[in-house]
């Protein structure tokens, strides 16, 4: 069966520090991969998606970047965090043979 | 992707059926209706999806109107663990690689199951 993991689960970082959130998918190959952010009390916002290694599409201009160094690995990064980067970040995947997107456990980021 | 409209909140008695409405009047012919739920501090959990026909699985039933402009998620016997925010989403089901199968979430319905 397919599984998705993201880490760390919780992160408290000072303003101006770097960020790296990692996500891996197991049990499938060539998935579409996504990074979402959920601010407190709001719906999910798509940040990045990737249809293949090295292929990244950004949905909103921001202080973050994404990379896909391997087929089943998706990384969310920032060189210098802002207070507004705080939120709940979710990695997700779907298999092109099906329509359903599955989400990871989420990572809570607090920028202080 | 088409926009969806859901009531912000609703209460439900434990053991009773919960009927969650969703309007998607601008849905196009190739867009599916998806339902997810999110329990506090966890990632969204897939519930069910459909295109035209009504669907049922071990978690819920999905009723889509004939004109496809609205749908209802039915939790047949709500339990306290069903308390969550429920999201109705419409999206293209295309497998075209370049499309990326993007998914957009709105505000959802906060469901509170009461004993």
Contacts between the chains, C-beta under 8 A, distances in Angstrom:
chain1	res1	chain2	res2	distance
A	32	B	100	5.9
A	32	B	101	5.5
A	34	B	102	7.8
A	34	B	103	7.3
A	36	B	105	7.7
A	42	B	107	7.2
A	43	B	87	7.2
A	43	B	105	4.3
A	43	B	106	5.0
A	43	B	107	5.0
A	43	B	108	6.2
A	44	B	44	7.2
A	44	B	87	7.8
A	44	B	104	7.9
A	44	B	105	3.7
A	45	B	105	7.8
A	46	B	102	5.9
A	46	B	103	6.9
A	46	B	104	6.4
A	49	B	100	4.7
A	49	B	102	6.1
A	50	B	100	8.0
A	51	B	97	5.2
A	51	B	98	6.9
A	51	B	100	5.4
A	52	B	97	7.6
A	57	B	100	6.4
A	59	B	102	7.6
A	88	B	41	7.7
A	90	B	43	5.3
A	90	B	44	7.3
A	92	B	43	7.8
A	92	B	103	7.6
A	94	B	101	5.5
A	96	B	95	5.1
A	96	B	97	7.0
A	96	B	101	7.7
A	97	B	95	7.4
A	99	B	32	5.9
A	99	B	34	7.9
A	99	B	49	6.5
A	99	B	91	7.8
A	99	B	93	4.6
A	99	B	101	7.4
A	100	B	34	7.5
A	100	B	46	5.5
A	100	B	49	6.5
A	101	B	46	7.4
A	101	B	101	7.1
A	101	B	103	5.2
A	102	B	46	6.2
A	103	B	36	7.9
A	103	B	43	3.6
A	103	B	44	4.9
A	103	B	45	7.5
A	104	B	43	5.4
A	105	B	42	6.6
A	105	B	43	5.3
A	106	B	41	7.2
A	106	B	42	6.4
A	106	B	43	4.7
A	108	B	41	7.4
